[in-house]
Amino acid sequence: MAAEVASANPEIYNPRKVLDHPEFRILKADEKPSKDANIAAFYNPQHDIHLVEKPRLKPGLGQVLVHVRATGICGSDVHFWQHGRIGDSMIVTDECGSGHESAGEVIEVGEGVTQWKAGDRVAIEAGVPCSKPSCGFCRIGRYNACPDIVFFSTPPYHGTLTRWHLHPAAWLHRLPDTVSYEEGSLCEPLSVALAGIERAELRLGDPVLICGAGPIGLVSLLSARAAGAEPIVITDLFQSRLDFAKKLVPGVKPLLIEREWSPKEVGAKIKETAGMPLKLALECTGVQSSIHSAIYSMQFGGKVFIIGVGKNEQLFPFMHLSANEIDVKFQFRYADQYPKAIRLIAGGLINLKPLVTHRFKLEEAVQAFHVAADPSQGAIKVQILD
């Protein structure tokens, strides 16, 4: 397949083509858009979250127009809205569309597209690399490291939380009839967890720690259980999330963390809860104290695999890591996980349905963001449906 068909050419997806289009406008707070309007949820450097109306564009070479039927709100979406950046390379500098956990229905296909037709049900892989033979990362399959990747919802590229979305045909994944649009959208966070499981080299019967019972922690819990981890300890600061984890995987061992405990104390309590030191930690918070706690819970030769996103610079207990040969590894997004995620859902090995705790209409996206950002609302995964 030609590179221009397989990839998301940054020029094709230039965000200015939307922002400078005469049909682009920010909707008033009390304005009710028409049912056919291509509305979307956008954030900006002023930390506003609001609805906009943008053009419904025609699919070009290698593109597919998708009616987005379900989108989950990710923690990164909330972070871009409230903080305007993640690290030094992902900064909100203008109006930017949110959302990257989406699934929908093919409406129209562009020139050169033969594998899709109107009515097909698809999951949307939001990270689209250049796919050029000259790109070493794309060539070896680690396309998440492609320097020219277009990741929808990461500034400056607009996201998939919209009614009509243009996407490269090669980066859509067919959903079986038994997999719902909601489950299809959850393939994105599941892909994050599956990439972690794969790169962490979890083995059948490994004792595993999962730090954080948020959405990524919970999909990591489901994935680790499906991969045969035993025992599994999961930690969190909120009892309600641990209770949810226990219902999701009854055999898990929950541990409520008290803020005044030191990382060494937490590490000791983790080992006590498990009945042994752990071989692997899947750290899903990115918080320094949690990472330290995971390190102190490891056996000699253990591994702390960090999935969570944290502060730019952090301290590590260097000599404890060194003297105990504990490896620390990291993850950036994922590569080639969507097909696996869909198989696991369709085959019944991973049940994501309980994760969706709140549902909103597309017109209610702003309200949905506020619920997703408020821990007191008890949301695990907020879904926006159209």
Helices and strands as residue ranges (DSSP letters): H 3-6, H 16-19, E 25-26, E 39-43, E 49-53, E 63-72, H 75-83, E 85-86, E 90-91, E 96-97, E 101-109, E 121-124, E 127-128, H 136-139, G 143-145, E 150-151, E 164-168, G 169-171, E 172-174, H 181-185, H 187-200, E 208-211, H 215-226, E 232-236, H 239-248, E 253-256, H 263-274, E 278-283, H 288-296, E 298-306, H 318-323, E 327-330, H 338-346, G 353-355, E 356-361, G 362-364, H 365-373, G 375-377, E 381-385
